[in-house]
């Protein structure tokens, strides 16, 4: 089956020069009590009006982070012992030693 491509959310279908779109690169550190369903990361926190796309890479930790566009949160996952897909980190887990790099595109 082939992939289906579409314009996500409020992003414009831009190719080439970004025009009035912006990007920002930040380093984030998690706190000592991870919240189930993720930690808040909004467009305003990043100096943007809206977010089109977020790329997150954790720094040498073994954890995997992803951005939840619907709820404006960063979720953190780890390998479980159940041979299934990654499991979300447990509520109140101390992730204060976890850093991630964020590349966000938006307006």
Secondary structure, 3 states (H helix, E strand, C coil): CCCCCCCCCCCCCCCCCCCCCEEEEEEEECCCCCCCCCEECCCCCCCCCCEEEEEEEECCCCCEEEEECCCCEEEEEECCCCCCCCEECCCCCCCCCCEEEEEEEEC
